Amino acid sequence: MSAEDLEKYETEMELQLYREYRDIVGQFSFVVETERRFYLANAVDVQARNADGEVYFEVRMSDAWVWDMYRPARFVKNVRVITFKDVNVEELDKPDLRLPDSDSFNG
């Protein structure tokens, strides 16, 4: 496999990953970014911990999806991350449920 073929393959994989993200993001409540990964999750708990004067974060997530194109299964029941780096958690905006207009039923 040439370097060009590899680059084309990785570009296609990343595009597929983005499309998957776009299709499922509405099913999740939180976006979580750590130094190594990007997650979507429906439950997140971040705890600051202290060990020998060093502060680290323990992040627990459930019902999660992992942005990782090399991972065969991106949906994960439970995730636990330990990191000394920053953790960013954002709650996703949930648009109100919209019902179709009554005109759309009148063919």
Number of C-alpha atoms within 10 A of each C-alpha: 5 7 8 9 10 11 11 12 12 14 12 12 15 16 13 13 17 13 11 12 15 10 10 11 15 14 13 19 18 21 19 19 16 17 11 9 11 14 21 29 27 16 14 21 11 16 11 12 13 10 7 5 7 8 12 16 17 15 19 16 22 17 17 22 24 18 18 16 15 11 9 7 10 15 16 14 11 13 16 13 14 15 16 14 12 11 15 12 18 12 14 16 10 10 7 6 6 6 6 8 8 8 7 7 7 6 5
